[in-house]
Amino acid sequence: MTTLIACSHGTADPAGQAAIRAVIDDVRSLLPGVRVVGTVVDVEEPRIPEVLERESSADDAIVVPLLLSVGYHTAVDIAHAVKAHTGARQTLPLGTHPLIVDVLVDRLRSALPDGWQDGDHVVLAAAGSTDPAAEQDVEQVATSLRGILPVPVSVGYASASVPRVRDAVSAARAAGAQRVVVASHVLAPGFFARLVAGAGGDVVSAPLAPDARIAAVVVERFRDAHAPR
């Protein structure tokens, strides 16, 4: 039997913890015959090395990062834990999947009950990473949004990368934006969501989880990794 290990960042925020639990519960509902285990890379317990030690000793394990881009946590924390176990594999994170863009668009619509206005500008606000590949993931999402939304889209980061969200908001206003809408490209309430919310946007959309489409992406990542080669 192959176990799905859903590995999130971890947060001390009870709302964030509840959102991740809801995603994992949705995954269990979609995969009733699969053992699904939650773990984290930081802040909470149990951490990914401990869970892999327990789960991969008896079964194969596929780790699906509940993260929105590649970066340190996928390339170091998760990857090092996976490499220590011959029965473990790691999938891509979630963020570049088209369903994630769909959730982002719906969060924006919910934040704008009266719709788009002339002079609107969206800042796609991601957590940020020192890994250039993470920026490429975020830019891919921004490109998808530009093909859907009727307003300009730029990118800002809560930490590690530049421009910071606050600077991206200021740049949009300097370029003539009348209303800056910050699209929270973060999975759940917590530290990064608070940074995004406090970055000066006129409107800020909600984090992405919980949403059944996120669980569907997790299941797709798992099945792709589990498929015979």
MARMARMI-882635 format. One line per 3 residues: number of its first residue (from 1); their letters; for each residue x, y, z of C-alpha. Coordinates in Angstrom, 3 decimals, always signed. Layout:
NUM = a = X,Y,Z  ...
This chain:
1 = mtt = +0.000,+0.000,+0.000  +1.189,+3.526,-0.818  +0.605,+6.251,+1.760
4 = lia = -0.078,+9.853,+0.744  +1.785,+12.218,+3.051  +0.397,+15.747,+2.756
7 = csh = +3.146,+18.113,+3.913  +2.246,+21.730,+4.664  +4.396,+24.567,+5.995
10 = gta = +2.872,+24.595,+9.463  +1.339,+27.514,+11.310  +0.478,+28.597,+14.839
13 = dpa = -2.744,+30.180,+13.554  -5.772,+28.053,+14.530  -7.664,+29.161,+11.405
16 = gqa = -4.718,+28.139,+9.248  -4.488,+24.773,+10.978  -8.210,+24.222,+10.422
19 = air = -7.919,+25.150,+6.734  -5.140,+22.602,+6.153  -7.033,+19.923,+8.072
22 = avi = -10.045,+20.577,+5.860  -7.932,+20.098,+2.719  -6.540,+16.816,+4.065
25 = ddv = -10.049,+15.643,+5.002  -11.186,+16.430,+1.452  -8.276,+14.382,+0.095
28 = rsl = -9.311,+11.441,+2.284  -12.845,+11.705,+0.906  -11.520,+11.597,-2.662
31 = lpg = -9.186,+8.657,-1.931  -11.155,+6.376,+0.409  -8.817,+3.431,-0.144
34 = vrv = -5.608,+5.349,+0.536  -3.967,+6.135,+3.853  -3.560,+9.926,+4.031
37 = vgt = -1.305,+11.439,+6.689  -0.652,+15.107,+7.443  +2.722,+16.548,+8.406
40 = vvd = +4.611,+19.878,+8.393  +8.070,+21.306,+7.818  +7.951,+23.975,+10.538
43 = vee = +6.124,+25.430,+13.574  +3.882,+22.425,+14.336  +4.311,+18.710,+14.907
46 = pri = +4.735,+16.050,+13.638  +7.535,+17.065,+11.257  +8.185,+15.389,+7.932
49 = pev = +11.282,+13.329,+8.952  +9.396,+11.746,+11.867  +6.352,+10.932,+9.754
52 = ler = +8.406,+9.465,+6.925  +10.365,+7.338,+9.389  +7.106,+5.892,+10.648
55 = ess = +5.185,+5.569,+7.386  +7.819,+4.511,+4.873  +9.138,+1.736,+7.104
58 = add = +6.037,-0.315,+6.334  +4.822,+1.082,+3.019  +5.754,+3.161,+0.058
61 = aiv = +5.061,+6.841,+0.632  +4.357,+9.716,-1.731  +4.855,+13.175,-0.248
64 = vpl = +2.655,+15.881,-1.769  +3.813,+19.360,-0.679  +0.837,+21.491,+0.344
67 = lls = +2.816,+24.482,-0.886  +2.255,+26.886,-3.758  +5.731,+26.954,-5.291
70 = vgy = +9.062,+25.225,-5.280  +11.637,+26.628,-2.888  +13.630,+25.842,+0.236
73 = hta = +10.946,+23.708,+1.859  +10.473,+21.520,-1.216  +14.135,+21.416,-2.281
76 = vdi = +15.680,+21.022,+1.173  +13.322,+20.161,+4.037  +11.092,+17.748,+2.151
79 = aha = +13.669,+16.532,-0.368  +16.232,+15.619,+2.294  +13.631,+13.756,+4.327
82 = vka = +12.459,+11.852,+1.243  +15.987,+10.914,+0.155  +16.553,+9.205,+3.493
85 = htg = +13.884,+6.609,+2.632  +14.086,+4.416,-0.456  +10.346,+3.848,-0.442
88 = arq = +9.470,+7.549,-0.525  +8.825,+9.863,-3.449  +8.020,+13.569,-3.706
91 = tlp = +5.637,+15.335,-6.088  +5.534,+18.854,-7.404  +3.891,+21.496,-5.197
94 = lgt = +0.387,+22.717,-6.013  +0.655,+26.289,-7.175  +1.060,+26.109,-10.958
97 = hpl = -1.947,+23.834,-11.480  -4.802,+25.530,-13.408  -7.264,+24.748,-10.615
100 = ivd = -5.232,+26.920,-8.247  -5.679,+29.818,-10.661  -9.412,+29.095,-10.689
103 = vlv = -9.511,+29.338,-6.895  -7.551,+32.611,-6.997  -10.032,+34.083,-9.479
106 = drl = -12.978,+33.020,-7.318  -11.389,+34.549,-4.206  -10.995,+37.810,-6.116
109 = rsa = -14.630,+37.718,-7.220  -15.746,+37.165,-3.631  -13.640,+40.150,-2.517
112 = lpd = -15.200,+42.345,-5.233  -18.987,+41.885,-4.979  -19.572,+44.884,-7.262
115 = gwq = -17.117,+43.634,-9.874  -14.147,+45.235,-11.554  -13.818,+48.995,-12.000
118 = dgd = -11.861,+51.191,-14.361  -8.483,+51.855,-12.773  -8.250,+48.550,-10.920
121 = hvv = -4.893,+46.802,-10.655  -4.189,+43.367,-9.152  -1.030,+42.572,-7.214
124 = laa = -0.515,+38.814,-6.980  +0.949,+38.445,-3.492  +3.039,+35.328,-2.826
127 = ags = +4.971,+34.317,+0.275  +8.369,+34.657,-1.418  +11.509,+32.544,-1.636
130 = tdp = +15.201,+32.965,-2.348  +14.913,+30.190,-4.946  +14.589,+31.664,-8.475
133 = aae = +12.434,+28.694,-9.466  +9.812,+29.856,-6.960  +9.607,+33.214,-8.706
136 = qdv = +9.125,+31.393,-12.001  +6.178,+29.508,-10.503  +4.593,+32.741,-9.313
139 = eqv = +5.170,+34.444,-12.662  +3.459,+31.499,-14.361  +0.397,+32.065,-12.175
142 = ats = +0.514,+35.820,-12.912  +0.616,+35.099,-16.637  -2.464,+32.897,-16.302
145 = lrg = -4.298,+35.627,-14.389  -3.433,+38.176,-17.078  -5.230,+35.977,-19.579
148 = ilp = -8.370,+35.903,-17.419  -8.721,+39.204,-15.570  -9.753,+42.465,-17.278
151 = vpv = -7.161,+44.511,-15.330  -3.353,+44.707,-15.117  -1.585,+42.157,-12.902
154 = svg = +1.792,+42.576,-11.223  +3.599,+40.500,-8.591  +4.745,+41.176,-5.037
157 = yas = +6.241,+39.032,-2.285  +5.674,+38.992,+1.462  +9.310,+38.074,+2.181
160 = asv = +12.625,+36.891,+0.712  +11.960,+38.113,-2.857  +11.415,+41.534,-4.392
163 = prv = +9.419,+43.550,-4.996  +7.705,+43.329,-1.659  +3.910,+43.442,-1.777
166 = rda = +3.818,+46.937,-0.267  +6.232,+48.212,-2.935  +4.227,+46.552,-5.704
169 = vsa = +1.073,+48.244,-4.365  +2.846,+51.622,-4.326  +4.179,+51.076,-7.851
172 = ara = +0.681,+50.275,-9.126  -0.677,+53.490,-7.615  +2.230,+55.484,-9.047
175 = aga = +1.381,+54.038,-12.464  -2.183,+55.331,-12.186  -4.169,+52.603,-10.444
178 = qrv = -7.263,+53.925,-8.695  -7.836,+50.763,-6.667  -5.208,+48.133,-5.891
181 = vva = -6.573,+44.651,-5.297  -4.172,+42.255,-3.574  -4.689,+38.621,-4.583
184 = shv = -3.489,+36.437,-1.714  -1.468,+33.631,-3.260  -1.107,+31.923,+0.103
187 = lap = -2.713,+28.664,+1.040  -4.108,+29.352,+4.498  -4.455,+31.997,+7.217
190 = gff = -1.253,+32.594,+9.144  +1.936,+34.637,+9.181  +2.258,+35.224,+5.439
193 = arl = -1.449,+35.909,+5.012  -1.175,+38.624,+7.670  +1.817,+40.182,+5.909
196 = vag = -0.136,+40.250,+2.663  -3.230,+41.704,+4.333  -1.180,+44.478,+5.918
199 = agg = +0.658,+45.549,+2.766  -1.584,+48.510,+1.907  -3.963,+47.151,-0.713
202 = dvv = -7.421,+48.662,-1.006  -8.950,+45.178,-1.220  -7.336,+41.897,-0.182
205 = sap = -8.708,+38.511,-1.201  -8.871,+35.577,+1.205  -6.319,+32.753,+1.304
208 = lap = -7.056,+29.808,-0.961  -7.860,+27.000,+1.486  -10.097,+25.326,+2.225
211 = dar = -11.465,+24.510,-1.219  -12.348,+21.170,-2.781  -10.305,+22.038,-5.875
214 = iaa = -7.120,+22.147,-3.796  -7.785,+18.589,-2.667  -8.341,+17.621,-6.312
217 = vvv = -4.877,+18.963,-7.173  -3.349,+16.976,-4.297  -5.040,+13.824,-5.598
220 = erf = -3.813,+14.479,-9.133  -0.240,+14.977,-7.929  -0.473,+11.722,-5.957
223 = rda = -1.911,+9.727,-8.837  +0.666,+11.063,-11.283  +3.463,+9.953,-8.952
226 = hap = +1.780,+6.622,-8.275  +1.137,+5.742,-11.920  +3.299,+2.949,-13.370
229 = r = +6.277,+4.214,-15.343
